[in-house]
Amino acid sequence: MNTYPTTQDITPVVEGFFDEATNTISYIVKDPASNACAIIDSVMDIDYAAGRITYGHADALIARIEEQGLSLEWIIETHVHADHLSAAPYIQEKLGGKIGVGANIMVVQDTFGKVFNEGTEFQRDGSQFDALFNDGDTYMIGQMQAYAIATPGHTPACMVHVMGDVAFTGDTLFMPDGGSARADFPGGDAGELYDSIQKVLALPDATRLFMCHDYGPNGRDIAWETTVAEEKAHNIHVGGGKSRAEFIKFRTERDAQLTMPKLIIPSLQVNMRAGNIPTDRDGIPMLKVPVNGL
């Protein structure tokens, strides 16, 4: 197992932005020693029935960064999302910054390049992104060192990003009463997901964990921040010392009952391109719907 840096003595400023349409939380995380910041898991708005793209959620992030006079250095994707579209290129055009994702994006691109019958013009080498992170890779946000932990299981390219005393979990973990994400998409694996979660739970107990999604189970208010200690003690899927075998059995049975996310078809096509909308042979933005392909 990789040896990760120790960064707990840094306390970044984190602000969450909840997108009600997709139950996604995007974040602005600021280096406490400078004006440098990063965005985690941005959202591009889509009216799928009308085929209409807008940028209200991304504009809110941009406005907040401009209000505070911050410098955007990174636009991080924790994975190739299947439930919302990334606004990374739109934000990059407005504010700059590098777009980063896990190096296993190439596995995802190869898998879904086939599903969507993409031609040879669709590059499957991750070149749509500015940076591809491997397990343990570090990068800087101003004076703050950040690092990436490979956490496959939900998707092959999932990564948890640690910055100071906080970690952004993507879909690897949900709030304690939400459990964990599904592992039945192509390239997903329940056993791998369990192992990945253990890597997150091995972080110091006081580490603040920020979720990519929350659905307010049992009617509670939407929430997105918890700690490693809370997850270890109370997570309904892995907490309290639940075994790998128990988790695989539960996750496999649970996933078999789930329907596909309503935005999976547009999300995958856009997000495997780093948030760029595909075009047809005439250069017109266009999405495909593979029949019986998922």
C-alpha positions in Angstrom: 0.0 0.0 0.0 1.2 3.5 -0.8 2.5 5.7 2.0 0.7 9.0 1.8 1.9 12.4 3.0 0.9 13.8 6.4 -1.0 17.1 6.0 -3.2 17.3 9.1 -1.6 20.5 10.3 -3.3 22.5 7.5 -6.9 23.5 7.7 -8.3 24.6 4.3 -11.4 26.7 4.0 -14.2 24.6 2.4 -17.5 25.9 1.0 -20.1 23.5 -0.4 -22.7 24.3 -3.1 -25.6 21.9 -3.3 -27.3 21.2 -6.6 -30.8 20.1 -5.9 -31.5 18.7 -9.4 -28.7 16.0 -9.0 -28.1 16.0 -5.2 -24.5 16.8 -6.0 -22.3 19.0 -3.7 -19.6 20.9 -5.5 -16.8 22.5 -3.4 -14.5 25.5 -3.4 -11.5 24.7 -1.3 -9.0 27.4 -0.4 -5.4 27.3 0.7 -5.4 29.0 4.1 -2.0 30.6 3.4 -2.8 32.2 0.0 -5.6 33.1 -2.3 -5.2 29.9 -4.3 -8.2 27.5 -4.5 -9.6 24.4 -6.2 -13.0 23.4 -7.3 -14.1 19.8 -6.7 -16.9 18.1 -8.8 -18.6 21.0 -10.6 -22.0 20.7 -12.2 -23.3 21.7 -15.6 -27.1 22.0 -15.7 -29.1 20.1 -18.3 -32.7 19.9 -19.2 -32.4 16.4 -20.7 -36.0 16.3 -22.1 -35.4 19.6 -23.9 -31.7 18.9 -24.8 -30.8 22.3 -23.2 -27.5 23.1 -21.4 -27.2 26.0 -18.9 -24.6 27.0 -16.4 -26.4 28.4 -13.3 -24.6 26.2 -10.8 -21.2 26.8 -12.4 -21.8 30.5 -12.5 -22.4 30.5 -8.7 -19.0 28.9 -8.1 -17.4 31.4 -10.5 -19.1 34.4 -8.8 -18.0 33.2 -5.4 -14.4 32.9 -6.4 -14.4 36.3 -8.0 -16.1 37.9 -5.0 -13.3 36.6 -2.8 -10.5 37.5 -5.2 -9.3 33.9 -5.4 -7.1 32.3 -8.0 -8.4 29.0 -9.3 -5.6 26.5 -9.8 -7.3 23.2 -10.1 -10.7 21.8 -11.2 -10.8 18.3 -9.8 -13.1 15.5 -10.9 -13.2 12.7 -8.3 -14.4 10.3 -11.0 -16.4 10.1 -14.2 -19.8 10.9 -12.8 -22.9 9.0 -14.0 -25.5 11.3 -12.4 -24.4 14.8 -13.4 -22.5 16.6 -16.1 -19.2 18.4 -15.3 -18.8 22.1 -16.0 -15.0 21.9 -15.9 -14.3 23.4 -19.4 -16.8 26.3 -18.9 -15.2 27.2 -15.6 -11.7 26.8 -17.0 -12.6 29.2 -19.8 -13.7 31.8 -17.2 -11.1 31.4 -14.5 -8.3 29.2 -15.8 -7.0 26.2 -13.7 -6.0 22.7 -14.6 -8.6 19.9 -15.0 -7.5 16.7 -13.1 -8.9 13.2 -12.9 -7.6 9.7 -12.0 -5.3 8.0 -14.5 -7.7 5.1 -14.8 -9.9 7.5 -16.9 -8.3 5.6 -19.8 -10.1 2.4 -18.6 -13.4 4.3 -18.4 -12.9 5.8 -21.9 -12.2 2.5 -23.4 -15.2 0.9 -21.8 -17.7 3.6 -22.7 -16.1 4.4 -26.0 -17.4 1.0 -27.0 -20.8 1.5 -25.4 -21.3 4.7 -27.3 -19.7 3.4 -30.5 -17.2 6.3 -30.5 -15.0 6.5 -33.6 -11.2 6.8 -33.7 -11.5 10.5 -33.3 -12.4 10.0 -29.6 -9.1 9.7 -27.8 -8.9 7.1 -25.1 -5.7 8.3 -23.6 -7.0 10.8 -21.1 -5.6 13.7 -23.2 -8.8 15.7 -22.7 -7.7 16.3 -19.1 -4.7 18.5 -18.0 -3.5 16.1 -15.3 -3.9 12.3 -14.7 -3.4 11.3 -11.1 -2.0 8.0 -9.9 -2.3 6.6 -6.4 -0.3 8.8 -4.1 0.4 11.6 -6.5 0.8 15.1 -5.0 0.0 18.5 -6.3 0.0 22.0 -4.9 -2.9 24.5 -4.4 -0.9 27.6 -3.5 1.3 26.6 -0.6 -1.0 23.6 0.4 0.0 20.2 -0.7 -2.8 17.9 -1.9 -2.7 14.3 -2.8 -4.8 11.6 -4.5 -5.8 8.2 -3.2 -6.9 5.7 -5.8 -10.3 4.3 -4.6 -11.7 2.1 -7.4 -14.9 0.1 -6.9 -17.6 2.5 -7.9 -15.7 3.2 -11.1 -12.1 2.4 -12.0 -11.0 6.0 -12.0 -12.4 7.0 -8.6 -10.0 9.0 -6.4 -10.3 10.6 -2.9 -8.4 13.9 -2.8 -6.8 14.9 0.5 -6.0 18.5 1.3 -4.8 19.3 4.7 -7.2 17.9 7.3 -10.0 17.3 4.8 -10.7 14.7 2.2 -13.2 14.8 -0.7 -14.6 11.3 -1.0 -16.4 11.5 -4.4 -18.8 8.5 -4.5 -16.6 6.2 -2.5 -18.5 7.0 0.7 -21.7 8.7 1.6 -22.8 10.2 5.0 -22.9 7.5 7.7 -26.7 7.0 7.3 -26.2 6.9 3.5 -23.6 4.1 3.3 -21.8 3.7 0.1 -22.2 4.0 -3.7 -23.2 1.3 -6.1 -20.6 -1.0 -7.6 -22.4 -2.5 -10.5 -21.5 -0.1 -13.4 -19.1 -1.5 -16.0 -15.7 -1.6 -14.3 -17.2 -1.5 -10.8 -16.5 -4.1 -8.2 -17.9 -4.4 -4.7 -14.8 -6.0 -3.2 -12.6 -3.3 -4.6 -15.0 -0.7 -3.2 -14.7 -2.2 0.3 -10.9 -2.2 0.0 -11.0 1.4 -1.1 -13.2 2.5 1.7 -10.7 1.0 4.2 -8.0 3.3 2.7 -10.2 6.2 3.5 -11.0 5.0 7.0 -7.3 4.6 7.7 -6.9 8.4 7.6 -6.7 10.1 11.0 -10.0 10.0 12.9 -10.4 13.8 12.9 -10.1 14.1 9.1 -13.1 16.0 7.8 -14.8 14.1 5.0 -16.8 15.9 2.3 -19.4 13.9 0.2 -20.1 14.3 -3.5 -23.8 13.4 -3.0 -26.4 13.4 -0.3 -30.1 12.3 -0.5 -31.3 13.1 3.0 -32.3 9.5 3.9 -35.3 9.1 6.2 -36.2 12.7 5.7 -33.3 14.4 7.4 -31.8 17.7 6.1 -29.2 17.5 3.3 -25.7 17.2 4.8 -22.3 16.7 3.3 -19.6 16.9 6.1 -18.6 14.1 8.5 -15.4 12.6 9.9 -13.4 9.4 9.6 -14.3 8.6 13.2 -18.0 9.0 12.5 -17.8 6.8 9.4 -15.9 4.1 11.2 -18.4 4.0 14.0 -21.7 4.5 12.2 -21.6 4.0 8.5 -24.5 1.6 7.8 -22.6 -0.3 5.1 -19.1 -0.6 6.4 -19.1 0.9 10.0 -18.7 -1.1 13.2 -16.2 -3.5 11.7 -18.4 -5.0 9.0 -16.4 -7.6 7.0 -15.5 -7.6 3.4 -17.7 -10.6 2.7 -20.7 -8.9 4.5 -20.2 -5.8 2.4 -19.9 -7.6 -0.9 -23.1 -9.6 -0.2 -25.1 -6.6 0.8 -23.8 -4.3 -2.0 -24.4 -7.0 -4.7 -27.9 -7.7 -3.6 -28.7 -4.0 -3.2 -27.3 -3.0 -6.6 -29.4 -5.6 -8.3 -32.5 -3.6 -7.2 -31.3 -0.2 -8.4 -32.4 1.5 -11.6 -30.0 3.4 -13.8 -29.4 7.1 -12.8 -31.6 9.3 -14.9 -28.7 11.3 -16.4 -26.3 8.4 -16.9 -26.4 8.5 -20.8 -25.5 12.2 -21.2 -23.2 12.3 -18.1 -20.9 9.5 -19.3 -20.5 10.9 -22.8 -19.7 14.4 -21.5 -17.6 13.5 -18.4 -15.3 11.0 -20.2 -14.5 14.0 -22.3 -13.6 16.2 -19.3 -16.9 18.0 -19.5 -16.9 18.7 -23.2 -20.1 17.9 -25.1 -19.6 15.5 -28.1 -20.3 16.7 -31.6 -21.6 15.0 -34.7 -19.7 14.9 -38.0 -20.8 18.4 -38.8 -19.5 19.8 -35.5 -23.0 20.2 -34.0 -23.3 19.3 -30.2 -25.0 16.0 -30.1 -25.6 13.1 -27.6 -26.2 9.5 -28.4 -28.6 7.0 -26.8 -27.3 3.5 -27.0 -30.2 1.0 -27.1 -29.8 -1.8 -24.6 -26.1 -0.8 -24.2 -26.1 -0.3 -20.4 
